[in-house]
Amino acid sequence: ESGGYEGGYDDSLMDSSMVGAPSADGNKENGEEVRPSNEIVDSYFQEIHINQIKEYRCSVCPYRSKMAHNTRRHIRYVHLNYSDNVSCTICCRRFTRLANYREHMKSIHGQLNI
């Protein structure tokens, strides 16, 4: 099955390269946005071939997906605590993911081009 968890994850798999990764409470360094580098994300990313089908797995937890970008996004948001930190300009609701903010603006406030 594509995506999702099959159980808990083992914190012992997390290593020193995650030190200094942005935290959920602040993804800014000197006022600049900090995003985990592709090298850090790729260090937790595994491409597996099973019966001619590619599967992309997180090396920290049981998450897996048939799409590489889903696994990279999972690693960035779940294990590296990356957050877009976007607030609605109309109702001030906060979102950690830009996609959720855009969906909110479309469905709640009727704004289609965000």
Buried (B, 14 or more C-beta within 10 A) or exposed (E): EEEEEEEEBEEEEBEEEBEEBBEEEEBEEEEEEBEBEEEBBEBBBEEEEEEEEEBBBBBBBEBBBEEEEBBBBBBBBBBBBBBBBBEBEEEEEEBBBEEEBBEBBEEEEEBEEE
